[in-house]
């Protein structure tokens, strides 16, 4: 085989391997999308494709509504609404004995599981969120709930003054001036703030999560 013939065979292969290596490097260097930011705010105005809201700190924001926006209503519930096998979420803070003290509890609709696990939350210093399936519920002895998720379980103590709410699937009729919500906001390529999911209180309820 002549040198020219050998080069004709090697050049395409080298070009392909260089392209693959560059492509893989580019993919590796692509930053992961930032997780949504939770914006707790009151709706001031509802427009065709966006909301004008006011945060607890008094900041005015315009939030664009995603075409596939997912909405949940939030209404009052009670400790007796939590049963074994219910799927719940609870923002909480650690107790000295390793259990958690609930800051709030929200009960998901039957058959729905979202955000399952135990992870950091932004409702206070050292706060966490635990979403999982209820095992034991002990109401007569300190209102204690055992919540199980794939990697483990947590024992959560629910004080009597802690808000308990239920979530239900909703639609855009929830978006009315004066309603309180927790809006999960992502930054779009054009710099706008886009709501992909929101929990909105009904009848004046302020979502506690």
N, C-alpha and C positions, 0 to 999 in steps of 0.2 A: 504494500500500500504506500502510495507516494505521500509526501508531506501535505500537499494540497488536498488530497482525498481525506486525510486524517483531520485536517482543520475543518473541512466541510461537515464532518460528523460531530466534531467536538463543539463548535461554536453554538449551534442551536441548543445543545444540552446545557452548556454553560449559561447561556442567556436565560433558559427556563429556570435553572437552579437559582440564578441571581434574582430573578423576578419573584420566585417563591420565598426566598430568604428575605427580600425587601418587604414583600407582602406580609409575611409573618411578623416581621419587626414592627411594621406599621400598625398591625392589629394589636400587638402587645403594648404599643405605646399609646393606643387610643384610651383616653381616660374613661372610667366607668361613669355612667350617669349618676348624678347626685341623687340621693334619696329625697322624696318629697319633704317639704317643710310644713309643719302644722301651724296654721294661722287661725287663732281663736278670735272671732270677730262678730259684730252685729251687722246684718245687712241694712244698708241705707237706701239703695236704689237697685232695681232689677232692670237690666237692658236686654236686648235680644240675644247677645252673645257674651255678656259679661255682667259682673256684679260690682257695685261700689259698696265697700264695707268700711267699718271703723273698728280698729283693734281695741283691746282693753287699754292699751297705752294711749289711745286717742289718735293713732296714725290712720290716715285715709289711704286706702288701696283700691286699685281696680284689678279685679281677678277675672281673667278670661275663662269661659266655660268650655271644657273639652267636649267634642262631639259625643264621646262615649262616657260622659259624666255618670258616675255611680253615686246614688244618693240614698241615705238612710234617715229615717225619722227617729227622734229621741223623745221618749215619754217616760213619765214616772213609773217606777216598779217598786217591789218590796222584796225583802229577804225570802219570803215564802214563795216568790216566783222562781227562785233558784232551786232546781231539783237535781238529783243525781242524774248524770248524763247530759245535763244542760251544757252548752258551750258558752263560756263567758270570757270577758276580759276584765282585768283589774289593774289600774295604776296603783302602785303601792310603794312603801318605803320599808327598809329592813328593820327588824326588831332584834334585840340582843340575842335571843335564843335561836336565830336563824330563820324564823318565820317572817312573814310580811304583814304590815298593817295597811289595809286598803285605804286609798284616798278616794276611790270611787269604784263602782262595779257596774258593768254593762252586760246585759244578757242578749246574745245574738238570736236571730230567728231560728226556729227549729230546722235542722238540716243544713245550716250554714256554718262554715268554719273559715275564719280569716286570720292571718297573722299569727298562726299557732306558734307558741314558744315563749321564751322569757328573755327580755332584752331591755336596754336602757330606754328611758322615757324622759320627757321634758316638763314634768309637772311639779318639779321641786328637786332639791338637793338629794342625790342618791336614789331618785325615783326610778322605778322600772315598770314595765308592762308585762303582764302574764296573760296569755290567751291559751285556753285549754278546756278540757272536758272535766266537769265536776265529778269528783268521786264521792267523798263523804260531805254531808252538810250537817253541822251540829249547831242548831239555833239556840238550844237551851244552855249551852256551855260556852259562852263567849262569842257566839256567832262566828264559828270557824268553818272555813271551806277548804277542801283539798282539791287542787287543780292540777290535772295531769296533762302533759304534752309529750311529744316523742322522745325528748332527751332527758325527761325527769318529771318532777312534780314539786309544787310549792304548797305550803300551808299558809292560808291567808286569813287573818283576823279582821272582821268587818265591824268597826265600832258603830254604835247605834245612830250616830249623827252623820254617817257617811252616805252620800247620795247613791241610790241604786236606780238604774234606768234600763229600759228595754229598747233595743234597736229593731227596726222593721224596714223592709225595702220601701223606698219612696220614689217620687218623681219630682219634676221641676215645679210642681204646685207647692212644694215646701219652701221655695225661694220667694219669700215675701219680705217687704221692708219691716224691720223690727225683729225678725227672727234671728236667733243666736245660732252660731254654727262653729264647727271645727273643720277647716278647709285644708285639704292636703294639696299643697301647691308645688308645682315644678316649674323650672325656668325654661322657656322655649328658646329656640335658636335666635328669634328676633328680640329676645330680652323680656318678653311679656311673661307675666305670672299666670300659669294655667292651672285651674282646679280640675283634678282627675277624679277626686272622691271627696265627699263631704257628709258629715253627720249634722243634721239640723233639728233644733228643738221645736216641738209643737206646743201650743197653748202656753207659751212663755217659758218653757223649759230651757235652761242653759246647759248644753252638753258638758258634763263634768270631766271628761277624759282629756 
